[in-house]
Amino acid sequence: MRICLVTSSFLPQVGGAEIVVHQLALALVELGHAVTVLAPRYSARLRRVLPYRLETFLPGTLTLLNRNDRLGEAFLLGTLARMRGRFDVLNLHFALPLGPAFVRHRWVVGAPLLLTFHGTDIQTDPAIGYGLRLDPQLDRKIRLTANDADGLVAISPSVRAAIGEMLAPPRPVFDIPNGVDVRRLSQERPRGRFRARLGIPPEAPLLLAVGRNHPKKGFDLLLEAARLVAQDEPRVHCAVVGRGVTQLRPLAERLGLRGQVHLVEELSPRFDGRQVPLFPPEEVVDAYRDCDVYVSPSRMEGSSLAVLEALAAGCAVVVTDAPGNRDAVRDGENGLLCPPEDPKALSQRILRLLRDPRLRTRLGEAARASALALDWQKVAARYADAYAVVARVTDRVEVAT
């Protein structure tokens, strides 16, 4: 098939959705499909090494769509006209700002549109001000997009439930999880490289969390839990890797965790045009390999790539029983669940794993097995099946009309 993945944010900006689009494009190419990624901008050096095609919108399109719908759509039409007849399907990632204009004018391209939600464009949490749909005007636009798309992708059961609340007429909804590079993550590799980088002794218990510093990630709860763990296990260390995590340093110091909490700003692959960027980068794979317990204290997730990566790496994981997390981890089977917003309960689950090496091993092996279905080749094949379905449905609708 001739597939166009459309996104409003792409590499070298690094986030969950940007990684998903890149990895999905790579896997679809390996399956024999012709793939183009349409993005507002990209690293020109990447174009030399990527097996898929990169194209951009007319300059200013996204800015105008955010400020003036009609003027933005006029600019977008110039891009759509350039795409006429070239694709069998469009897969839009993120409902806004492109969604309303794309569903209204996809006839210009002549291809059906499948919409993949990624979290902030579908889920809401008023307590922490999370989610675009908290704004009534944006909620209206997202609903319009969902109900006019030819099909939708739910990356987790929690996202599917949120989609179901918005749909008026029936629309095909495909349950397709985010993927991970299972082969790389499950490979045996030397231990100790991540610990050596941070000066953590080989024998010290190590907790790990990966993700950007955002209230929904609950890293403040993790540090509170680490303080409680340290009361029973004084040798414990905790590493948090991600964009903006150094802002947690004052909290770590107030909790008396100086020297035990290691805040590592985002580790990203090099975009030097010499090789296809790998996600997660090698340093993060080393971190998964070196930790004793991976912890996700999130208040909400769409589908956390970091949790999926930790499962594929065979980590013993403790996650909160929150949307997104509970979709990936089954309590006592491939990890442990604990109540959200409860540092004491989180610390108890962590201590249980630190004190029971056999339980850590059993859960780690089950975690790796549960991640096999998340390999990008399998995920991409499910996307390809969804593309074929919406293309056939659209053909039938056109014949009927």
Salt bridges, closest charged atoms under 4 A:
GLU55 OE2 - ARG53 NE 2.66
GLU55 OE1 - ARG82 NH2 3.87
GLU55 OE2 - ARG86 NH2 2.53
ASP69 OD1 - LYS141 NZ 3.21
GLU73 OE2 - ARG104 NH2 2.22
GLU73 OE1 - HIS105 NE2 2.78
ASP88 OD1 - ARG2 NH2 3.09
ASP139 OD1 - ARG133 NE 2.82
ASP139 OD2 - ARG143 NE 2.92
ASP150 OD2 - ARG106 NE 2.92
ASP175 OD1 - ARG160 NE 2.71
GLU188 OE1 - ARG289 NH2 3.15
ASP220 OD2 - ARG299 NH2 3.05
GLU224 OE1 - ARG227 NH2 3.80
ASP232 OD2 - ARG355 NH2 3.92
GLU233 OE2 - ARG235 NE 3.21
GLU253 OE2 - ARG258 NH2 3.54
GLU266 OE1 - ARG243 NH1 3.35
GLU282 OE2 - ARG184 NH2 2.53
GLU282 OE1 - ARG189 NH1 3.08
ASP286 OD1 - ARG189 NH1 2.91
ASP286 OD1 - ARG193 NH2 3.05
ASP292 OD2 - ARG195 NH2 2.99
GLU301 OE1 - LYS216 NZ 3.93
GLU301 OE2 - LYS217 NZ 2.92
ASP321 OD1 - ARG326 NE 2.89
GLU333 OE1 - ARG330 NE 2.85
GLU341 OE2 - ARG299 NE 2.52
